Amino acid sequence: MPTPEYEPRRGSTAVFSGRWLRYEPVPGFGRYYEGYRATVLGWWNGAFELALDHEALTALTQTFNAMADYVGGDWRTVDFDGHTLTIARPQSVGGGVHQARPTGGRYRIGWGLPWLPVHSNRCDRVFGRS
């Protein structure tokens, strides 16, 4: 299981990815299909909460939806219309829909997912600006 390569502090900018985007082209050497440049806002239940710009959020949403289409369209949980991020919460946590709009041009994400700070040179593509 990959572990964080470093622990960025609140307010710092770093590249983040997730285990679901990791692969090993050579055994023991992990790479990530995508990374997202984000600012650390804090932590929720031990997981990072991040602020992404429009570019990174668009790429992230497209990746999540492509994965949802791969496993079955009913897994689709995020949507982005270019301004408002819509997150569908699973029934296990009460269901419903949460909408997020940008604050200072950045979108708050985290969703309790185990985001990992990674070095950008270990990502095939990095989205977002610092």
Disulfide bonds with the S-S distance in Angstrom:
none
